[in-house]
Amino acid sequence: MAEKPDLVQRRQKYIQRQIELDKRAVNVQFRGLRPEGRGPLNRDGMPKLPVGQHEVSNWPVLDLGEQPNIPLDRWQLEVCGHVANPTMFTWEQFLALPQVEDVSDFHCVTTWSRYDNHWRGVRFKMIAELAVPDDDVRFVLCTGYDFMPGTPVPYTTNLPIERAIEDDVLLVHTWEGQPLPREHGGPCRMITPKLYAWKGAKWIRKIEFLSDDLKGFWEVRGYSNTAEPWFDDRYAK
């Protein structure tokens, strides 16, 4: 079915705004400061190993205490909030979106980093373009299928939209050529290579586009709202 002309026009307007967003400085509190770390520069001009981190060859598992098992025929991704085109993707519809491959590093706030992970998935930027965020959207809130055990509190994490639409932010279903393991957020999780990894929700099930910042699970429990690895930005100041 063809899209309505109004939606096409709104998407074109959003894409132009997205291009402009991508060129802005995201974190004014770190503007002008020198990134801290060790090793050769990565593709973004940052030291490969951020300050306070150490390299690991394995991939440690961290979660809230449960690892939900979501059959592919029941998996759904809700895209909602301040958007012109709210959508609910099934697994088949998600896989029908343009797929990309990327290699990026993974930095955990608990001080370890895993280099050169091979991913396959969908750019968050593509999801945003399909949803067509309203002009007032400044933030994104992502929700996982996992909950704090014994409570109705789900895992959530928040991002400025400028961070979410960067090219290396993906919703990944494949890691090192194999389906993303359940313990690492499979069948699908978000990755945020320029930020600490808690900003990428495991077992992702919902993406909300918001005008106001709504802090996520760890952010309301004392973790930084900005999560910049090269500035040791782990905890709220």
Secondary structure, DSSP 8 states (H G I E B T S, - for coil): ----HHHHHHHHHHHHHHHHHHTS-S-GGGTT----EEEEE-TTSSEEEETT-EE-SS-----SS------TTT-EEEEEESBSS-EEEEHHHHHTS--EEEEEEEE-TTSEEEEEEEEEEEEHHHHHHHH-B-TT--EEEEEEEEE-TTSS-EEEEEEEHHHHTSTT-EEEEEETTEE--GGGTTT-EEE-TTS-GGGS-TTEEEEEEESS----TTGGGTB-SS--GGGT--B--
